[in-house]
């Protein structure tokens, strides 16, 4: 399965779909702590990621972010062609 990359508030999350249970599991990368997020759909994954980032940053609410497929653009969610 391909990797999903999400960018929000300057932090990047990387996730992959597990073939065992068909769920997405991910971690925020390039930070000194282990912060995970997950979901059964891309929408759930996005929501879980924004909540994880907001919690990590101590921010009480999410801000809007864009969704882009296949690495187009400089922020959002990147998905492999098979998932787009």
ZIFEN-V339862 format. One record per residue. N is the residue number from 1. RES is the residue in one letter. PHI is phi in radians with two decimals (NA if undefined). Layout:
# ZIFEN-V339862
n: {N N}
res: {RES RES}
phi: {PHI PHI}
This chain:
# ZIFEN-V339862
n: {1 2 3 4 5 6 7 8 9 10 11 12 13 14 15 16 17 18 19 20 21 22 23 24 25 26 27 28 29 30 31 32 33 34 35 36 37 38 39 40 41 42 43 44 45 46 47 48 49 50 51 52 53 54 55 56 57 58 59 60 61 62 63 64 65 66 67 68 69 70 71 72 73 74 75 76 77 78 79 80 81 82 83 84}
res: {X X X X X X X X X X X X X X X X X X X X X X X X X X X X X X X X X X X X X X X X X X X X X X X X X X X X X X X X X X X X X X X X X X X X X X X X X X X X X X X X X X X X}
phi: {NA -1.44 -1.50 -1.88 -2.03 -2.18 -2.14 -2.68 0.91 1.42 -1.87 -2.00 -2.05 -2.15 -2.43 -2.40 -1.50 -1.40 -1.24 -1.26 -2.24 1.09 -1.83 -1.59 -2.26 -2.59 -2.35 -1.33 -1.77 1.08 -2.23 -1.36 -2.15 -1.61 -2.19 -1.90 -2.71 -3.02 3.13 -1.61 -2.33 -1.07 -1.10 -1.13 -1.09 -1.04 -1.10 -1.09 -1.13 -1.10 -1.14 -1.13 -1.13 -1.03 -1.12 -1.07 -1.47 1.32 -1.70 -1.31 -2.47 -1.36 -1.95 -1.20 -2.49 -1.61 -1.99 -2.33 -1.70 1.07 1.33 -1.40 1.68 -1.86 -2.69 1.93 -1.86 -1.90 -2.21 -1.19 -0.96 -1.14 -1.75 -1.30}
